[in-house]
Each structure stands twice: as C-alpha cells, then as structure tokens.
Amino acid sequence: MNIKRGIEQWVWMIGIWAASVIALGIVSIGFRFLMTMAGFKS
C-alpha cells in the first residue's frame, strides 16, 4: 500500500504545480491587459 501513497503524493505535487503555473499565466495576462489599457505597448 506504500506505493499507492507515493503515487498520490506525486499526483498532489504535480496538481499543485500545474495550478500555480496556470495562476501565474492568468496574472501575467491580466498585467498585460492592464498595461495595454494604460497605453503601454511593447
């Protein structure tokens, strides 16, 4: 049963990592949108 627990921990770690990457992406898109609204264009 120990292997199942290890797999569960890996699934949690990967899930949390993916959620943080998605959250960072949303934040960066939001900042880009705000900068465009403010008149800054790269």
Jmol script that loads the backbone (N, CA, C; Angstrom):
load data "model"
ATOM      1  N   MET A   1       0.826  -1.218   0.000  1.00  0.00           N
ATOM      2  CA  MET A   1       0.000   0.000   0.000  1.00  0.00           C
ATOM      3  C   MET A   1       0.858   1.266   0.000  1.00  0.00           C
ATOM      4  N   ASN A   2       2.146   1.106   0.283  1.00  0.00           N
ATOM      5  CA  ASN A   2       3.034   2.270   0.360  1.00  0.00           C
ATOM      6  C   ASN A   2       3.248   2.920  -1.007  1.00  0.00           C
ATOM      7  N   ILE A   3       3.253   2.083  -2.069  1.00  0.00           N
ATOM      8  CA  ILE A   3       3.451   2.611  -3.424  1.00  0.00           C
ATOM      9  C   ILE A   3       2.277   3.510  -3.802  1.00  0.00           C
ATOM     10  N   LYS A   4       1.049   3.105  -3.432  1.00  0.00           N
ATOM     11  CA  LYS A   4      -0.130   3.917  -3.752  1.00  0.00           C
ATOM     12  C   LYS A   4      -0.027   5.285  -3.093  1.00  0.00           C
ATOM     13  N   ARG A   5       0.481   5.326  -1.859  1.00  0.00           N
ATOM     14  CA  ARG A   5       0.614   6.600  -1.157  1.00  0.00           C
ATOM     15  C   ARG A   5       1.645   7.490  -1.855  1.00  0.00           C
ATOM     16  N   GLY A   6       2.735   6.894  -2.326  1.00  0.00           N
ATOM     17  CA  GLY A   6       3.745   7.658  -3.048  1.00  0.00           C
ATOM     18  C   GLY A   6       3.193   8.250  -4.331  1.00  0.00           C
ATOM     19  N   ILE A   7       2.406   7.459  -5.058  1.00  0.00           N
ATOM     20  CA  ILE A   7       1.797   7.949  -6.299  1.00  0.00           C
ATOM     21  C   ILE A   7       0.837   9.092  -5.985  1.00  0.00           C
ATOM     22  N   GLU A   8       0.064   8.941  -4.907  1.00  0.00           N
ATOM     23  CA  GLU A   8      -0.866  10.010  -4.506  1.00  0.00           C
ATOM     24  C   GLU A   8      -0.119  11.307  -4.220  1.00  0.00           C
ATOM     25  N   GLN A   9       1.016  11.199  -3.533  1.00  0.00           N
ATOM     26  CA  GLN A   9       1.796  12.408  -3.224  1.00  0.00           C
ATOM     27  C   GLN A   9       2.303  13.055  -4.506  1.00  0.00           C
ATOM     28  N   TRP A  10       2.753  12.239  -5.468  1.00  0.00           N
ATOM     29  CA  TRP A  10       3.216  12.793  -6.742  1.00  0.00           C
ATOM     30  C   TRP A  10       2.095  13.489  -7.483  1.00  0.00           C
ATOM     31  N   VAL A  11       0.885  12.874  -7.467  1.00  0.00           N
ATOM     32  CA  VAL A  11      -0.265  13.481  -8.142  1.00  0.00           C
ATOM     33  C   VAL A  11      -0.579  14.833  -7.508  1.00  0.00           C
ATOM     34  N   TRP A  12      -0.547  14.895  -6.163  1.00  0.00           N
ATOM     35  CA  TRP A  12      -0.805  16.168  -5.483  1.00  0.00           C
ATOM     36  C   TRP A  12       0.234  17.214  -5.858  1.00  0.00           C
ATOM     37  N   MET A  13       1.515  16.819  -5.838  1.00  0.00           N
ATOM     38  CA  MET A  13       2.592  17.775  -6.166  1.00  0.00           C
ATOM     39  C   MET A  13       2.436  18.304  -7.588  1.00  0.00           C
ATOM     40  N   ILE A  14       2.172  17.419  -8.539  1.00  0.00           N
ATOM     41  CA  ILE A  14       2.018  17.834  -9.940  1.00  0.00           C
ATOM     42  C   ILE A  14       0.781  18.719 -10.095  1.00  0.00           C
ATOM     43  N   GLY A  15      -0.303  18.371  -9.386  1.00  0.00           N
ATOM     44  CA  GLY A  15      -1.521  19.171  -9.455  1.00  0.00           C
ATOM     45  C   GLY A  15      -1.315  20.581  -8.912  1.00  0.00           C
ATOM     46  N   ILE A  16      -0.626  20.677  -7.774  1.00  0.00           N
ATOM     47  CA  ILE A  16      -0.353  21.989  -7.178  1.00  0.00           C
ATOM     48  C   ILE A  16       0.563  22.798  -8.089  1.00  0.00           C
ATOM     49  N   TRP A  17       1.584  22.140  -8.666  1.00  0.00           N
ATOM     50  CA  TRP A  17       2.499  22.825  -9.576  1.00  0.00           C
ATOM     51  C   TRP A  17       1.739  23.364 -10.791  1.00  0.00           C
ATOM     52  N   ALA A  18       0.873  22.526 -11.370  1.00  0.00           N
ATOM     53  CA  ALA A  18       0.104  22.938 -12.549  1.00  0.00           C
ATOM     54  C   ALA A  18      -0.813  24.117 -12.209  1.00  0.00           C
ATOM     55  N   ALA A  19      -1.450  24.051 -11.042  1.00  0.00           N
ATOM     56  CA  ALA A  19      -2.339  25.140 -10.636  1.00  0.00           C
ATOM     57  C   ALA A  19      -1.564  26.444 -10.475  1.00  0.00           C
ATOM     58  N   SER A  20      -0.336  26.366  -9.917  1.00  0.00           N
ATOM     59  CA  SER A  20       0.453  27.587  -9.731  1.00  0.00           C
ATOM     60  C   SER A  20       0.905  28.152 -11.074  1.00  0.00           C
ATOM     61  N   VAL A  21       1.267  27.282 -12.012  1.00  0.00           N
ATOM     62  CA  VAL A  21       1.667  27.744 -13.348  1.00  0.00           C
ATOM     63  C   VAL A  21       0.489  28.431 -14.042  1.00  0.00           C
ATOM     64  N   ILE A  22      -0.692  27.827 -13.934  1.00  0.00           N
ATOM     65  CA  ILE A  22      -1.889  28.426 -14.555  1.00  0.00           C
ATOM     66  C   ILE A  22      -2.205  29.768 -13.907  1.00  0.00           C
ATOM     67  N   ALA A  23      -2.087  29.831 -12.559  1.00  0.00           N
ATOM     68  CA  ALA A  23      -2.366  31.088 -11.857  1.00  0.00           C
ATOM     69  C   ALA A  23      -1.387  32.179 -12.293  1.00  0.00           C
ATOM     70  N   LEU A  24      -0.105  31.842 -12.418  1.00  0.00           N
ATOM     71  CA  LEU A  24       0.887  32.823 -12.875  1.00  0.00           C
ATOM     72  C   LEU A  24       0.568  33.298 -14.286  1.00  0.00           C
ATOM     73  N   GLY A  25       0.140  32.379 -15.150  1.00  0.00           N
ATOM     74  CA  GLY A  25      -0.235  32.755 -16.507  1.00  0.00           C
ATOM     75  C   GLY A  25      -1.395  33.733 -16.524  1.00  0.00           C
ATOM     76  N   ILE A  26      -2.402  33.468 -15.683  1.00  0.00           N
ATOM     77  CA  ILE A  26      -3.564  34.358 -15.612  1.00  0.00           C
ATOM     78  C   ILE A  26      -3.134  35.739 -15.116  1.00  0.00           C
ATOM     79  N   VAL A  27      -2.276  35.768 -14.092  1.00  0.00           N
ATOM     80  CA  VAL A  27      -1.797  37.048 -13.556  1.00  0.00           C
ATOM     81  C   VAL A  27      -1.033  37.826 -14.624  1.00  0.00           C
ATOM     82  N   SER A  28      -0.162  37.126 -15.384  1.00  0.00           N
ATOM     83  CA  SER A  28       0.629  37.829 -16.405  1.00  0.00           C
ATOM     84  C   SER A  28      -0.268  38.354 -17.526  1.00  0.00           C
ATOM     85  N   ILE A  29      -1.289  37.592 -17.904  1.00  0.00           N
ATOM     86  CA  ILE A  29      -2.225  38.072 -18.923  1.00  0.00           C
ATOM     87  C   ILE A  29      -2.978  39.288 -18.397  1.00  0.00           C
ATOM     88  N   GLY A  30      -3.356  39.248 -17.109  1.00  0.00           N
ATOM     89  CA  GLY A  30      -4.035  40.386 -16.503  1.00  0.00           C
ATOM     90  C   GLY A  30      -3.168  41.629 -16.500  1.00  0.00           C
ATOM     91  N   PHE A  31      -1.877  41.465 -16.140  1.00  0.00           N
ATOM     92  CA  PHE A  31      -0.959  42.610 -16.147  1.00  0.00           C
ATOM     93  C   PHE A  31      -0.785  43.156 -17.557  1.00  0.00           C
ATOM     94  N   ARG A  32      -0.662  42.268 -18.536  1.00  0.00           N
ATOM     95  CA  ARG A  32      -0.508  42.715 -19.918  1.00  0.00           C
ATOM     96  C   ARG A  32      -1.741  43.502 -20.357  1.00  0.00           C
ATOM     97  N   PHE A  33      -2.931  43.010 -19.972  1.00  0.00           N
ATOM     98  CA  PHE A  33      -4.175  43.697 -20.300  1.00  0.00           C
ATOM     99  C   PHE A  33      -4.204  45.095 -19.662  1.00  0.00           C
ATOM    100  N   LEU A  34      -3.816  45.166 -18.379  1.00  0.00           N
ATOM    101  CA  LEU A  34      -3.802  46.463 -17.689  1.00  0.00           C
ATOM    102  C   LEU A  34      -2.811  47.423 -18.334  1.00  0.00           C
ATOM    103  N   MET A  35      -1.640  46.936 -18.711  1.00  0.00           N
ATOM    104  CA  MET A  35      -0.639  47.777 -19.343  1.00  0.00           C
ATOM    105  C   MET A  35      -1.141  48.295 -20.695  1.00  0.00           C
ATOM    106  N   THR A  36      -1.817  47.420 -21.439  1.00  0.00           N
ATOM    107  CA  THR A  36      -2.372  47.846 -22.736  1.00  0.00           C
ATOM    108  C   THR A  36      -3.448  48.907 -22.517  1.00  0.00           C
ATOM    109  N   MET A  37      -4.294  48.703 -21.504  1.00  0.00           N
ATOM    110  CA  MET A  37      -5.344  49.682 -21.203  1.00  0.00           C
ATOM    111  C   MET A  37      -4.738  51.026 -20.793  1.00  0.00           C
ATOM    112  N   ALA A  38      -3.579  50.979 -20.107  1.00  0.00           N
ATOM    113  CA  ALA A  38      -2.929  52.211 -19.642  1.00  0.00           C
ATOM    114  C   ALA A  38      -2.177  52.903 -20.775  1.00  0.00           C
ATOM    115  N   GLY A  39      -1.996  52.216 -21.908  1.00  0.00           N
ATOM    116  CA  GLY A  39      -1.353  52.851 -23.049  1.00  0.00           C
ATOM    117  C   GLY A  39       0.066  52.405 -23.295  1.00  0.00           C
ATOM    118  N   PHE A  40       0.557  51.426 -22.507  1.00  0.00           N
ATOM    119  CA  PHE A  40       1.920  50.925 -22.727  1.00  0.00           C
ATOM    120  C   PHE A  40       1.842  49.764 -23.707  1.00  0.00           C
ATOM    121  N   LYS A  41       2.602  49.880 -24.794  1.00  0.00           N
ATOM    122  CA  LYS A  41       2.632  48.791 -25.773  1.00  0.00           C
ATOM    123  C   LYS A  41       4.082  48.417 -26.026  1.00  0.00           C
ATOM    124  N   SER A  42       4.339  47.095 -26.019  1.00  0.00           N
ATOM    125  CA  SER A  42       5.725  46.641 -26.241  1.00  0.00           C
ATOM    126  C   SER A  42       5.924  46.282 -27.707  1.00  0.00           C
TER     127      SER A  42
END
end "model"
wireframe off; spacefill off
backbone 0.3
color backbone group
